[in-house]
Amino acid sequence: MTMWCTIRTFAKHAIELGNAPVSEPIIFVKPASCLHAEGPLPVSTHPGEVHHEVECVVRFNAELAPEAIAVGLDLTDRAAQSEMRADRLPWTKGKCFRSSAVVGNWHEWDGGWDALVDPGAGLHLHLEVNGDVRQSTALHEMSVTPAQQAAALRSWAPVEAGHLLFTGTPEGVGQLFPGDEVLARLTDAQGRIISEMNVRCD
């Protein structure tokens, strides 16, 4: 199960990290072994920083359309990523460490790609750390949509049923520390919780 991840899909997040917003998908890959299984996030044993990035995650069906969605975390070692980027090297170390991908409960989705960013659907990402809101943004604010991301992947990538697409994070990313309690949610226009995760950092 491959995890395809897209960066800079929210313009404000690109800007907060000192990057220019983009109009076309930029995609990297996390291997399945990065997926966190259960229990606390191993922050204290990671040899670097761990930053949260809340995202909407899509699971592909056999037609490479969305079959389910969930809230997810694309955890990032920001210092390692920045160091590799400065040297113009691949930043795998900053993205593909143990437990660097976390996915909440799955919610069946038959609305297609465009409905994910339809303001009427009202899908909204929300992340709190120790009760403080860090990230809270509607999916319709994406500047590079899931439909664009999926179309780009279908043009060149060996995408298969069951693969996951991490569709990018909004602004407000930050570092996690041992003892932090993380609550992440994906909600709809009525405020109903579609997917949720509660996880502690050790």
Secondary structure as the mmCIF struct_conf table of DSSP 4:
data_model
#
loop_
_struct_conf.conf_type_id
_struct_conf.id
_struct_conf.beg_label_comp_id
_struct_conf.beg_label_asym_id
_struct_conf.beg_label_seq_id
_struct_conf.end_label_comp_id
_struct_conf.end_label_asym_id
_struct_conf.end_label_seq_id
STRN STRN1 MET A 3 ILE A 7
BEND BEND1 ARG A 8 ARG A 8
BEND BEND2 PHE A 10 PHE A 10
HELX_RH_AL_P HELX_RH_AL_P1 ALA A 11 GLU A 16
TURN_TY1_P TURN_TY1_P1 LEU A 17 GLY A 18
BEND BEND3 SER A 23 GLU A 24
STRN STRN2 ILE A 26 LYS A 30
HELX_RH_3T_P HELX_RH_3T_P1 ALA A 32 CYS A 34
STRN STRN3 LEU A 35 LEU A 35
BEND BEND4 GLU A 38 PRO A 40
STRN STRN4 LEU A 41 LEU A 41
TURN_TY1_P TURN_TY1_P2 SER A 44 THR A 45
BEND BEND5 HIS A 46 GLY A 48
STRN STRN5 HIS A 51 HIS A 52
STRN STRN6 VAL A 54 PHE A 60
TURN_TY1_P TURN_TY1_P3 ALA A 62 GLU A 63
BEND BEND6 LEU A 64 ALA A 65
STRN STRN7 PRO A 66 ASP A 74
STRN STRN8 THR A 76 THR A 76
HELX_RH_AL_P HELX_RH_AL_P2 ARG A 78 ALA A 86
TURN_TY1_P TURN_TY1_P4 ASP A 87 ARG A 88
HELX_RH_AL_P HELX_RH_AL_P3 THR A 92 LYS A 95
BEND BEND7 PHE A 97 PHE A 97
TURN_TY1_P TURN_TY1_P5 ARG A 98 SER A 99
STRN STRN9 ALA A 101 VAL A 103
STRN STRN10 HIS A 107 GLU A 108
BEND BEND8 GLY A 111 GLY A 111
TURN_TY1_P TURN_TY1_P6 GLY A 112 TRP A 113
HELX_RH_3T_P HELX_RH_3T_P2 ASP A 114 VAL A 117
TURN_TY1_P TURN_TY1_P7 PRO A 119 ALA A 121
STRN STRN11 HIS A 124 VAL A 129
TURN_TY1_P TURN_TY1_P8 ASN A 130 GLY A 131
STRN STRN12 ASP A 132 ALA A 138
HELX_RH_3T_P HELX_RH_3T_P3 LEU A 139 GLU A 141
BEND BEND9 SER A 143 VAL A 144
HELX_RH_AL_P HELX_RH_AL_P4 PRO A 146 TRP A 156
BEND BEND10 ALA A 157 ALA A 157
TURN_TY1_P TURN_TY1_P9 ALA A 161 GLY A 162
STRN STRN13 LEU A 164 PHE A 166
BEND BEND11 GLU A 171 GLU A 171
STRN STRN14 GLY A 174 GLN A 175
TURN_TY1_P TURN_TY1_P10 PRO A 178 GLY A 179
STRN STRN15 GLU A 181 THR A 187
TURN_TY1_P TURN_TY1_P11 ALA A 189 GLN A 190
STRN STRN16 ILE A 193 ARG A 200
STRN STRN17 CYS A 201 CYS A 201
#
